[in-house]
Amino acid sequence: MTKTAQTGASAPVSGPDRIPKPSQGWYRDKVTGQKYRRVTTILEQGCAKGDVLTIWAGNITAETAMAHLPQLVAASRVPERREEMTAWLKRAHLRKKDERADVGKAVHRVIEAKILGQPVPEELLANPELVPFLEHFHRFVEEWQVEFEASEMVVGSAQAGYAGTLDYLLRSPLLARKYELPESQLFMGDTKTGGELDVKGVYPEAALQMAAYRNAQVAWLRDGSRVPMPPTYSTGIVLHLRPEGYRVIPVFCGDDVFRAFLTIQANAEWSSGLSKKVIQPALALPTTSEERAV
C-alpha cells in the first residue's frame, strides 16, 4: 500500500484491490479490516471426511503402480532408484489432485471469457487434456441454454464471519421450467471434475459450500464495489464434468443445509482453536514432602 507524500497516511484502496483475497485460510476486507474465515477451510477443518479421501488416495496409488509396473520392478533392483520411485509413487494422489485443479481453473477461465465476451485463451484450446472437458462444457451451455451472471465472485457474511469465492451464478430457462420457476430465476452453480460419470463424483460438502455462499450478505463486483448478495434458488446446480461427458446434478442448499454449515463452522473453530489448548502437560510428582502435603 502506498503512502501519501503530504500526510504519510496509507492511500485508500480502490478498484479491484478492494476485493478481499484468500490468504492462509482467511479473507481480509482491505477497506474495513474485517477478517472472514474461508469457507473451504471451514469445511476442511470442521467436516468429517470419513475414509473417502483415504480410499481415493489408495486407489490412485494402486492404479499408478499398475500402470507403471515395469518401471517399478526395474527400479526395485537399484537402491537409489527404489527410493526415488517410492517417493514418486507416494505423491501420485497429489499429482492427480493438481491435475483436477488445473481443469477446474481452465473451466473458470472459459466461463470468465464468455461473461466478458472475450475469446477463449488459445493455450486452453491447444491443451489436448483439456479439450474433452471444454467440449462437454460448451455442450452443457448450449443444451441447457445457460447464461452466466457472475463467475469467481467473492461473497461474504460479516454476521457469521466467513467468505468464499463462488464458482458462478447462472440462468437457464430449462432449469427454471423443471422447478416451475420464472425463466429469470438465478441459480448457484459449481463444477466438479472428480470420479467417473457412472461413479459418485459429487459429495454433500458441495451443498454446504453452496448454502454458505447463498446466505452471504455481500458480494464484491469486478470493479471492487460491494453489492448485496443476489438471491438464488434453494437448489443449486453442480456440473459434473468428465472427459467422457457431463451430468447436471441438483444440490439442495436451503436453510436446513445452512444451519448444518454453521454447526460445522463451530466444529472448525473447536478443531483449529480450543482443541489445541485443552490437553495440558503431564503432571510431575512433588519433589519435597512439604509440597506433597500441600
Phi and psi restraints in degrees (value plus and minus 20) as a CYANA .aco file:
   2 THR   PHI     -99.9   -59.9
   2 THR   PSI     142.3   182.3
   3 LYS   PHI    -130.6   -90.6
   3 LYS   PSI     121.6   161.6
   4 THR   PHI     -98.3   -58.3
   4 THR   PSI     120.7   160.7
   5 ALA   PHI     -87.4   -47.4
   5 ALA   PSI     -52.2   -12.2
   6 GLN   PHI     -95.8   -55.8
   6 GLN   PSI     -65.8   -25.8
   7 THR   PHI    -130.1   -90.1
   7 THR   PSI     -39.2     0.8
   8 GLY   PHI      58.8    98.8
   8 GLY   PSI     -18.6    21.4
   9 ALA   PHI     -98.5   -58.5
   9 ALA   PSI     137.3   177.3
  10 SER   PHI     -87.4   -47.4
  10 SER   PSI     113.9   153.9
  11 ALA   PHI     -91.1   -51.1
  11 ALA   PSI     120.1   160.1
  12 PRO   PHI     -85.4   -45.4
  12 PRO   PSI     121.7   161.7
  13 VAL   PHI     -91.2   -51.2
  13 VAL   PSI     130.8   170.8
  14 SER   PHI    -166.5  -126.5
  14 SER   PSI     144.0   184.0
  15 GLY   PHI      43.1    83.1
  15 GLY   PSI    -169.0  -129.0
  16 PRO   PHI     -80.3   -40.3
  16 PRO   PSI     -40.1    -0.1
  17 ASP   PHI     -84.7   -44.7
  17 ASP   PSI     -35.2     4.8
  18 ARG   PHI     -96.5   -56.5
  18 ARG   PSI     -33.9     6.1
  19 ILE   PHI     -96.6   -56.6
  19 ILE   PSI     104.4   144.4
  20 PRO   PHI     -80.0   -40.0
  20 PRO   PSI     121.6   161.6
  21 LYS   PHI    -140.7  -100.7
  21 LYS   PSI     124.6   164.6
  22 PRO   PHI     -92.9   -52.9
  22 PRO   PSI     122.1   162.1
  23 SER   PHI    -175.7  -135.7
  23 SER   PSI      98.3   138.3
  24 GLN   PHI      32.0    72.0
  24 GLN   PSI      24.3    64.3
  25 GLY   PHI      66.0   106.0
  25 GLY   PSI     -15.5    24.5
  26 TRP   PHI    -152.1  -112.1
  26 TRP   PSI     136.1   176.1
  27 TYR   PHI    -132.4   -92.4
  27 TYR   PSI     121.1   161.1
  28 ARG   PHI    -144.3  -104.3
  28 ARG   PSI     108.4   148.4
  29 ASP   PHI     -98.6   -58.6
  29 ASP   PSI      92.4   132.4
  30 LYS   PHI     -89.3   -49.3
  30 LYS   PSI     -38.1     1.9
  31 VAL   PHI    -103.0   -63.0
  31 VAL   PSI     -68.8   -28.8
  32 THR   PHI    -115.9   -75.9
  32 THR   PSI     -38.9     1.1
  33 GLY   PHI      63.8   103.8
  33 GLY   PSI     -24.2    15.8
  34 GLN   PHI     -88.8   -48.8
  34 GLN   PSI     121.8   161.8
  35 LYS   PHI    -124.9   -84.9
  35 LYS   PSI     120.8   160.8
  36 TYR   PHI    -143.6  -103.6
  36 TYR   PSI     113.9   153.9
  37 ARG   PHI     -92.1   -52.1
  37 ARG   PSI     117.3   157.3
  38 ARG   PHI     -90.7   -50.7
  38 ARG   PSI     112.7   152.7
  39 VAL   PHI     -79.3   -39.3
  39 VAL   PSI     -65.0   -25.0
  40 THR   PHI     -84.7   -44.7
  40 THR   PSI     -53.0   -13.0
  41 THR   PHI     -87.6   -47.6
  41 THR   PSI     -61.3   -21.3
  42 ILE   PHI     -78.2   -38.2
  42 ILE   PSI     -65.0   -25.0
  43 LEU   PHI     -87.6   -47.6
  43 LEU   PSI     -58.1   -18.1
  44 GLU   PHI     -84.8   -44.8
  44 GLU   PSI     -59.5   -19.5
  45 GLN   PHI    -106.6   -66.6
  45 GLN   PSI     -47.2    -7.2
  46 GLY   PHI    -131.7   -91.7
  46 GLY   PSI     -27.5    12.5
  47 CYS   PHI    -132.9   -92.9
  47 CYS   PSI      98.1   138.1
  48 ALA   PHI     -87.2   -47.2
  48 ALA   PSI     107.1   147.1
  49 LYS   PHI    -112.2   -72.2
  49 LYS   PSI     -29.7    10.3
  50 GLY   PHI      43.9    83.9
  50 GLY   PSI    -161.8  -121.8
  51 ASP   PHI    -117.5   -77.5
  51 ASP   PSI     -12.6    27.4
  52 VAL   PHI     -79.4   -39.4
  52 VAL   PSI     -70.9   -30.9
  53 LEU   PHI     -88.3   -48.3
  53 LEU   PSI     -56.1   -16.1
  54 THR   PHI     -83.6   -43.6
  54 THR   PSI     -65.0   -25.0
  55 ILE   PHI     -84.3   -44.3
  55 ILE   PSI     -63.3   -23.3
  56 TRP   PHI     -80.4   -40.4
  56 TRP   PSI     -66.8   -26.8
  57 ALA   PHI     -82.8   -42.8
  57 ALA   PSI     -60.0   -20.0
  58 GLY   PHI     -84.4   -44.4
  58 GLY   PSI     -60.8   -20.8
  59 ASN   PHI     -83.9   -43.9
  59 ASN   PSI     -63.1   -23.1
  60 ILE   PHI     -83.1   -43.1
  60 ILE   PSI     -62.1   -22.1
  61 THR   PHI     -83.7   -43.7
  61 THR   PSI     -63.7   -23.7
  62 ALA   PHI     -84.0   -44.0
  62 ALA   PSI     -64.0   -24.0
  63 GLU   PHI     -83.1   -43.1
  63 GLU   PSI     -60.3   -20.3
  64 THR   PHI     -85.6   -45.6
  64 THR   PSI     -61.3   -21.3
  65 ALA   PHI     -83.4   -43.4
  65 ALA   PSI     -64.4   -24.4
  66 MET   PHI     -87.9   -47.9
  66 MET   PSI     -53.2   -13.2
  67 ALA   PHI     -92.0   -52.0
  67 ALA   PSI     -39.5     0.5
  68 HIS   PHI    -144.4  -104.4
  68 HIS   PSI      10.8    50.8
  69 LEU   PHI     -77.5   -37.5
  69 LEU   PSI     -65.6   -25.6
  70 PRO   PHI     -78.9   -38.9
  70 PRO   PSI     -62.0   -22.0
  71 GLN   PHI     -84.8   -44.8
  71 GLN   PSI     -58.4   -18.4
  72 LEU   PHI     -87.3   -47.3
  72 LEU   PSI     -61.6   -21.6
  73 VAL   PHI     -83.2   -43.2
  73 VAL   PSI     -64.9   -24.9
  74 ALA   PHI     -82.8   -42.8
  74 ALA   PSI     -61.8   -21.8
  75 ALA   PHI     -88.2   -48.2
  75 ALA   PSI     -48.3    -8.3
  76 SER   PHI     -84.9   -44.9
  76 SER   PSI     -37.9     2.1
  77 ARG   PHI    -107.5   -67.5
  77 ARG   PSI     -29.1    10.9
  78 VAL   PHI    -141.5  -101.5
  78 VAL   PSI      94.3   134.3
  79 PRO   PHI     -71.2   -31.2
  79 PRO   PSI     -65.3   -25.3
  80 GLU   PHI     -84.0   -44.0
  80 GLU   PSI     -63.4   -23.4
  81 ARG   PHI     -88.0   -48.0
  81 ARG   PSI     -53.1   -13.1
  82 ARG   PHI     -81.7   -41.7
  82 ARG   PSI     -66.3   -26.3
  83 GLU   PHI     -83.2   -43.2
  83 GLU   PSI     -60.7   -20.7
  84 GLU   PHI     -83.8   -43.8
  84 GLU   PSI     -66.2   -26.2
  85 MET   PHI     -90.4   -50.4
  85 MET   PSI     -52.9   -12.9
  86 THR   PHI     -83.0   -43.0
  86 THR   PSI     -65.4   -25.4
  87 ALA   PHI     -82.9   -42.9
  87 ALA   PSI     -59.3   -19.3
  88 TRP   PHI     -83.7   -43.7
  88 TRP   PSI     -61.9   -21.9
  89 LEU   PHI     -86.8   -46.8
  89 LEU   PSI     -57.4   -17.4
  90 LYS   PHI     -82.2   -42.2
  90 LYS   PSI     -46.6    -6.6
  91 ARG   PHI    -114.3   -74.3
  91 ARG   PSI     -12.2    27.8
  92 ALA   PHI     -78.7   -38.7
  92 ALA   PSI     -64.1   -24.1
  93 HIS   PHI     -88.8   -48.8
  93 HIS   PSI     -50.6   -10.6
  94 LEU   PHI     -89.6   -49.6
  94 LEU   PSI     -58.5   -18.5
  95 ARG   PHI     -84.3   -44.3
  95 ARG   PSI     -61.3   -21.3
  96 LYS   PHI     -83.8   -43.8
  96 LYS   PSI     -60.1   -20.1
  97 LYS   PHI     -81.9   -41.9
  97 LYS   PSI     -62.0   -22.0
  98 ASP   PHI     -85.3   -45.3
  98 ASP   PSI     -58.4   -18.4
  99 GLU   PHI     -80.9   -40.9
  99 GLU   PSI     -63.5   -23.5
 100 ARG   PHI     -85.8   -45.8
 100 ARG   PSI     -57.6   -17.6
 101 ALA   PHI     -83.0   -43.0
 101 ALA   PSI     -58.7   -18.7
 102 ASP   PHI     -82.6   -42.6
 102 ASP   PSI     -60.8   -20.8
 103 VAL   PHI     -84.2   -44.2
 103 VAL   PSI     -65.0   -25.0
 104 GLY   PHI     -79.8   -39.8
 104 GLY   PSI     -63.2   -23.2
 105 LYS   PHI     -83.8   -43.8
 105 LYS   PSI     -59.3   -19.3
 106 ALA   PHI     -83.2   -43.2
 106 ALA   PSI     -63.5   -23.5
 107 VAL   PHI     -81.4   -41.4
 107 VAL   PSI     -62.4   -22.4
 108 HIS   PHI     -84.3   -44.3
 108 HIS   PSI     -55.3   -15.3
 109 ARG   PHI     -87.4   -47.4
 109 ARG   PSI     -55.6   -15.6
 110 VAL   PHI     -85.3   -45.3
 110 VAL   PSI     -65.9   -25.9
 111 ILE   PHI     -80.5   -40.5
 111 ILE   PSI     -64.4   -24.4
 112 GLU   PHI     -79.3   -39.3
 112 GLU   PSI     -62.7   -22.7
 113 ALA   PHI     -81.3   -41.3
 113 ALA   PSI     -60.6   -20.6
 114 LYS   PHI     -86.1   -46.1
 114 LYS   PSI     -61.7   -21.7
 115 ILE   PHI     -83.8   -43.8
 115 ILE   PSI     -61.2   -21.2
 116 LEU   PHI    -106.9   -66.9
 116 LEU   PSI     -21.9    18.1
 117 GLY   PHI      48.6    88.6
 117 GLY   PSI      11.7    51.7
 118 GLN   PHI    -128.1   -88.1
 118 GLN   PSI     136.9   176.9
 119 PRO   PHI     -88.4   -48.4
 119 PRO   PSI     130.9   170.9
 120 VAL   PHI     -87.5   -47.5
 120 VAL   PSI     113.3   153.3
 121 PRO   PHI     -73.3   -33.3
 121 PRO   PSI     115.7   155.7
 122 GLU   PHI     -80.2   -40.2
 122 GLU   PSI     -56.0   -16.0
 123 GLU   PHI     -84.9   -44.9
 123 GLU   PSI     -44.6    -4.6
 124 LEU   PHI     -95.3   -55.3
 124 LEU   PSI     -63.0   -23.0
 125 LEU   PHI     -86.4   -46.4
 125 LEU   PSI     -45.1    -5.1
 126 ALA   PHI    -111.9   -71.9
 126 ALA   PSI     -24.4    15.6
 127 ASN   PHI    -106.9   -66.9
 127 ASN   PSI      90.6   130.6
 128 PRO   PHI     -81.9   -41.9
 128 PRO   PSI     -48.1    -8.1
 129 GLU   PHI     -92.8   -52.8
 129 GLU   PSI     -48.1    -8.1
 130 LEU   PHI    -109.3   -69.3
 130 LEU   PSI     -41.9    -1.9
 131 VAL   PHI     -72.7   -32.7
 131 VAL   PSI     -70.6   -30.6
 132 PRO   PHI     -83.8   -43.8
 132 PRO   PSI     -57.1   -17.1
 133 PHE   PHI     -80.7   -40.7
 133 PHE   PSI     -67.1   -27.1
 134 LEU   PHI     -89.3   -49.3
 134 LEU   PSI     -54.6   -14.6
 135 GLU   PHI     -81.4   -41.4
 135 GLU   PSI     -65.1   -25.1
 136 HIS   PHI     -91.4   -51.4
 136 HIS   PSI     -51.0   -11.0
 137 PHE   PHI     -83.1   -43.1
 137 PHE   PSI     -65.4   -25.4
 138 HIS   PHI     -83.9   -43.9
 138 HIS   PSI     -55.0   -15.0
 139 ARG   PHI     -81.6   -41.6
 139 ARG   PSI     -65.2   -25.2
 140 PHE   PHI     -77.2   -37.2
 140 PHE   PSI     -67.9   -27.9
 141 VAL   PHI     -81.1   -41.1
 141 VAL   PSI     -63.6   -23.6
 142 GLU   PHI     -92.5   -52.5
 142 GLU   PSI     -67.1   -27.1
 143 GLU   PHI     -89.4   -49.4
 143 GLU   PSI     -53.6   -13.6
 144 TRP   PHI    -118.2   -78.2
 144 TRP   PSI     -14.9    25.1
 145 GLN   PHI      33.5    73.5
 145 GLN   PSI      30.9    70.9
 146 VAL   PHI    -103.0   -63.0
 146 VAL   PSI     116.6   156.6
 147 GLU   PHI    -144.3  -104.3
 147 GLU   PSI     110.9   150.9
 148 PHE   PHI    -112.9   -72.9
 148 PHE   PSI     116.5   156.5
 149 GLU   PHI    -116.7   -76.7
 149 GLU   PSI     -54.9   -14.9
 150 ALA   PHI    -177.4  -137.4
 150 ALA   PSI     136.2   176.2
 151 SER   PHI    -164.9  -124.9
 151 SER   PSI     119.3   159.3
 152 GLU   PHI      31.8    71.8
 152 GLU   PSI      28.2    68.2
 153 MET   PHI    -117.6   -77.6
 153 MET   PSI     109.0   149.0
 154 VAL   PHI     -98.8   -58.8
 154 VAL   PSI     109.3   149.3
 155 VAL   PHI    -151.5  -111.5
 155 VAL   PSI     135.9   175.9
 156 GLY   PHI    -176.6  -136.6
 156 GLY   PSI     143.4   183.4
 157 SER   PHI    -145.9  -105.9
 157 SER   PSI      88.4   128.4
 158 ALA   PHI     -86.6   -46.6
 158 ALA   PSI     -53.4   -13.4
 159 GLN   PHI     -84.5   -44.5
 159 GLN   PSI     -67.0   -27.0
 160 ALA   PHI    -112.7   -72.7
 160 ALA   PSI     -31.8     8.2
 161 GLY   PHI      57.5    97.5
 161 GLY   PSI      15.6    55.6
 162 TYR   PHI    -154.8  -114.8
 162 TYR   PSI     142.0   182.0
 163 ALA   PHI    -173.2  -133.2
 163 ALA   PSI     143.3   183.3
 164 GLY   PHI    -189.2  -149.2
 164 GLY   PSI     155.6   195.6
 165 THR   PHI    -134.8   -94.8
 165 THR   PSI      88.0   128.0
 166 LEU   PHI     -93.0   -53.0
 166 LEU   PSI     134.7   174.7
 167 ASP   PHI     -88.5   -48.5
 167 ASP   PSI     -78.9   -38.9
 168 TYR   PHI    -187.5  -147.5
 168 TYR   PSI     141.5   181.5
 169 LEU   PHI    -133.4   -93.4
 169 LEU   PSI     120.4   160.4
 170 LEU   PHI    -162.5  -122.5
 170 LEU   PSI     140.7   180.7
 171 ARG   PHI    -144.2  -104.2
 171 ARG   PSI     123.2   163.2
 172 SER   PHI    -171.6  -131.6
 172 SER   PSI      96.8   136.8
 173 PRO   PHI     -80.9   -40.9
 173 PRO   PSI     -50.5   -10.5
 174 LEU   PHI     -91.2   -51.2
 174 LEU   PSI     -60.6   -20.6
 175 LEU   PHI     -83.4   -43.4
 175 LEU   PSI     -66.3   -26.3
 176 ALA   PHI     -78.8   -38.8
 176 ALA   PSI     -59.3   -19.3
 177 ARG   PHI     -84.6   -44.6
 177 ARG   PSI     -56.6   -16.6
 178 LYS   PHI     -83.3   -43.3
 178 LYS   PSI     -50.9   -10.9
 179 TYR   PHI    -123.8   -83.8
 179 TYR   PSI      -8.1    31.9
 180 GLU   PHI      33.7    73.7
 180 GLU   PSI      29.0    69.0
 181 LEU   PHI    -136.7   -96.7
 181 LEU   PSI     141.4   181.4
 182 PRO   PHI     -80.5   -40.5
 182 PRO   PSI     128.6   168.6
 183 GLU   PHI     -83.1   -43.1
 183 GLU   PSI     -40.9    -0.9
 184 SER   PHI    -101.7   -61.7
 184 SER   PSI     -20.3    19.7
 185 GLN   PHI     -77.9   -37.9
 185 GLN   PSI     114.6   154.6
 186 LEU   PHI    -115.0   -75.0
 186 LEU   PSI     115.0   155.0
 187 PHE   PHI    -138.0   -98.0
 187 PHE   PSI     126.4   166.4
 188 MET   PHI     -97.7   -57.7
 188 MET   PSI     116.8   156.8
 189 GLY   PHI    -149.9  -109.9
 189 GLY   PSI     130.1   170.1
 190 ASP   PHI    -168.0  -128.0
 190 ASP   PSI     135.0   175.0
 191 THR   PHI    -140.7  -100.7
 191 THR   PSI     112.1   152.1
 192 LYS   PHI    -143.3  -103.3
 192 LYS   PSI     121.6   161.6
 193 THR   PHI    -142.9  -102.9
 193 THR   PSI     -10.8    29.2
 194 GLY   PHI    -106.3   -66.3
 194 GLY   PSI     155.2   195.2
 195 GLY   PHI      46.3    86.3
 195 GLY   PSI    -176.9  -136.9
 196 GLU   PHI    -148.7  -108.7
 196 GLU   PSI     145.2   185.2
 197 LEU   PHI     -82.7   -42.7
 197 LEU   PSI     -51.0   -11.0
 198 ASP   PHI    -120.1   -80.1
 198 ASP   PSI      -9.5    30.5
 199 VAL   PHI    -147.9  -107.9
 199 VAL   PSI     126.8   166.8
 200 LYS   PHI     -75.6   -35.6
 200 LYS   PSI     103.6   143.6
 201 GLY   PHI    -151.6  -111.6
 201 GLY   PSI     -19.3    20.7
 202 VAL   PHI    -142.0  -102.0
 202 VAL   PSI     104.9   144.9
 203 TYR   PHI    -134.8   -94.8
 203 TYR   PSI     142.5   182.5
 204 PRO   PHI     -77.9   -37.9
 204 PRO   PSI     -46.0    -6.0
 205 GLU   PHI     -78.2   -38.2
 205 GLU   PSI     -46.3    -6.3
 206 ALA   PHI     -81.4   -41.4
 206 ALA   PSI     -57.7   -17.7
 207 ALA   PHI     -86.7   -46.7
 207 ALA   PSI     -61.9   -21.9
 208 LEU   PHI     -82.5   -42.5
 208 LEU   PSI     -62.5   -22.5
 209 GLN   PHI     -84.1   -44.1
 209 GLN   PSI     -66.5   -26.5
 210 MET   PHI     -83.1   -43.1
 210 MET   PSI     -59.8   -19.8
 211 ALA   PHI     -83.0   -43.0
 211 ALA   PSI     -58.9   -18.9
 212 ALA   PHI     -83.7   -43.7
 212 ALA   PSI     -67.4   -27.4
 213 TYR   PHI     -83.9   -43.9
 213 TYR   PSI     -61.0   -21.0
 214 ARG   PHI     -82.5   -42.5
 214 ARG   PSI     -50.5   -10.5
 215 ASN   PHI    -118.9   -78.9
 215 ASN   PSI      -8.7    31.3
 216 ALA   PHI     -86.3   -46.3
 216 ALA   PSI     133.0   173.0
 217 GLN   PHI    -116.4   -76.4
 217 GLN   PSI     -43.5    -3.5
 218 VAL   PHI    -152.3  -112.3
 218 VAL   PSI     127.8   167.8
 219 ALA   PHI    -152.2  -112.2
 219 ALA   PSI     127.2   167.2
 220 TRP   PHI    -126.2   -86.2
 220 TRP   PSI     102.1   142.1
 221 LEU   PHI     -98.3   -58.3
 221 LEU   PSI     152.5   192.5
 222 ARG   PHI     -83.5   -43.5
 222 ARG   PSI     -47.0    -7.0
 223 ASP   PHI    -105.2   -65.2
 223 ASP   PSI     -17.3    22.7
 224 GLY   PHI      72.9   112.9
 224 GLY   PSI     -24.6    15.4
 225 SER   PHI     -97.0   -57.0
 225 SER   PSI     131.8   171.8
 226 ARG   PHI    -119.0   -79.0
 226 ARG   PSI     116.9   156.9
 227 VAL   PHI    -156.9  -116.9
 227 VAL   PSI     138.9   178.9
 228 PRO   PHI     -82.3   -42.3
 228 PRO   PSI     125.2   165.2
 229 MET   PHI     -81.8   -41.8
 229 MET   PSI     105.0   145.0
 230 PRO   PHI     -83.6   -43.6
 230 PRO   PSI     119.3   159.3
 231 PRO   PHI     -89.2   -49.2
 231 PRO   PSI     118.1   158.1
 232 THR   PHI    -146.7  -106.7
 232 THR   PSI     142.3   182.3
 233 TYR   PHI     -88.6   -48.6
 233 TYR   PSI     135.9   175.9
 234 SER   PHI     -93.9   -53.9
 234 SER   PSI     -25.2    14.8
 235 THR   PHI    -136.0   -96.0
 235 THR   PSI     103.4   143.4
 236 GLY   PHI    -116.7   -76.7
 236 GLY   PSI     154.8   194.8
 237 ILE   PHI    -143.3  -103.3
 237 ILE   PSI     104.8   144.8
 238 VAL   PHI    -124.3   -84.3
 238 VAL   PSI     104.2   144.2
 239 LEU   PHI    -109.0   -69.0
 239 LEU   PSI      86.1   126.1
 240 HIS   PHI    -106.2   -66.2
 240 HIS   PSI      85.7   125.7
 241 LEU   PHI    -130.0   -90.0
 241 LEU   PSI     104.3   144.3
 242 ARG   PHI    -155.6  -115.6
 242 ARG   PSI     142.7   182.7
 243 PRO   PHI     -79.8   -39.8
 243 PRO   PSI     -48.3    -8.3
 244 GLU   PHI    -111.0   -71.0
 244 GLU   PSI     -23.7    16.3
 245 GLY   PHI     138.3   178.3
 245 GLY   PSI    -181.2  -141.2
 246 TYR   PHI    -166.8  -126.8
 246 TYR   PSI     139.0   179.0
 247 ARG   PHI    -152.3  -112.3
 247 ARG   PSI     128.1   168.1
 248 VAL   PHI    -126.2   -86.2
 248 VAL   PSI      93.2   133.2
 249 ILE   PHI    -129.1   -89.1
 249 ILE   PSI      94.8   134.8
 250 PRO   PHI     -90.6   -50.6
 250 PRO   PSI     119.0   159.0
 251 VAL   PHI    -152.6  -112.6
 251 VAL   PSI      97.6   137.6
 252 PHE   PHI     -91.0   -51.0
 252 PHE   PSI     108.9   148.9
 253 CYS   PHI    -158.9  -118.9
 253 CYS   PSI      21.1    61.1
 254 GLY   PHI    -100.6   -60.6
 254 GLY   PSI    -181.0  -141.0
 255 ASP   PHI     -83.5   -43.5
 255 ASP   PSI     -58.2   -18.2
 256 ASP   PHI     -81.4   -41.4
 256 ASP   PSI     -60.7   -20.7
 257 VAL   PHI     -88.6   -48.6
 257 VAL   PSI     -57.4   -17.4
 258 PHE   PHI     -85.0   -45.0
 258 PHE   PSI     -59.3   -19.3
 259 ARG   PHI     -82.3   -42.3
 259 ARG   PSI     -57.6   -17.6
 260 ALA   PHI     -84.4   -44.4
 260 ALA   PSI     -59.5   -19.5
 261 PHE   PHI     -80.5   -40.5
 261 PHE   PSI     -62.0   -22.0
 262 LEU   PHI     -83.7   -43.7
 262 LEU   PSI     -56.0   -16.0
 263 THR   PHI     -83.7   -43.7
 263 THR   PSI     -63.6   -23.6
 264 ILE   PHI     -85.5   -45.5
 264 ILE   PSI     -54.8   -14.8
 265 GLN   PHI     -82.0   -42.0
 265 GLN   PSI     -60.8   -20.8
 266 ALA   PHI     -84.9   -44.9
 266 ALA   PSI     -59.4   -19.4
 267 ASN   PHI     -81.2   -41.2
 267 ASN   PSI     -59.9   -19.9
 268 ALA   PHI     -84.9   -44.9
 268 ALA   PSI     -59.0   -19.0
 269 GLU   PHI     -83.8   -43.8
 269 GLU   PSI     -56.7   -16.7
 270 TRP   PHI     -85.9   -45.9
 270 TRP   PSI     -70.5   -30.5
 271 SER   PHI     -89.2   -49.2
 271 SER   PSI     -49.9    -9.9
 272 SER   PHI    -115.2   -75.2
 272 SER   PSI     -29.9    10.1
 273 GLY   PHI    -146.6  -106.6
 273 GLY   PSI    -108.5   -68.5
 274 LEU   PHI     -80.1   -40.1
 274 LEU   PSI     -53.5   -13.5
 275 SER   PHI     -81.5   -41.5
 275 SER   PSI     -43.9    -3.9
 276 LYS   PHI    -102.5   -62.5
 276 LYS   PSI     -25.4    14.6
 277 LYS   PHI    -134.5   -94.5
 277 LYS   PSI     -31.1     8.9
 278 VAL   PHI    -100.3   -60.3
 278 VAL   PSI     -46.2    -6.2
 279 ILE   PHI    -111.3   -71.3
 279 ILE   PSI      97.7   137.7
 280 GLN   PHI    -116.2   -76.2
 280 GLN   PSI     143.2   183.2
 281 PRO   PHI     -81.2   -41.2
 281 PRO   PSI     130.1   170.1
 282 ALA   PHI     -81.2   -41.2
 282 ALA   PSI     124.1   164.1
 283 LEU   PHI    -101.8   -61.8
 283 LEU   PSI     126.9   166.9
 284 ALA   PHI    -125.8   -85.8
 284 ALA   PSI     128.3   168.3
 285 LEU   PHI     -83.3   -43.3
 285 LEU   PSI     124.0   164.0
 286 PRO   PHI     -76.9   -36.9
 286 PRO   PSI     126.7   166.7
 287 THR   PHI    -111.3   -71.3
 287 THR   PSI     -35.7     4.3
 288 THR   PHI    -144.9  -104.9
 288 THR   PSI     140.6   180.6
 289 SER   PHI     -86.5   -46.5
 289 SER   PSI     -53.8   -13.8
 290 GLU   PHI     -83.8   -43.8
 290 GLU   PSI     -63.5   -23.5
 291 GLU   PHI     -84.1   -44.1
 291 GLU   PSI     -57.4   -17.4
 292 ARG   PHI     -85.2   -45.2
 292 ARG   PSI     -59.0   -19.0
 293 ALA   PHI     -84.4   -44.4
 293 ALA   PSI     -61.2   -21.2
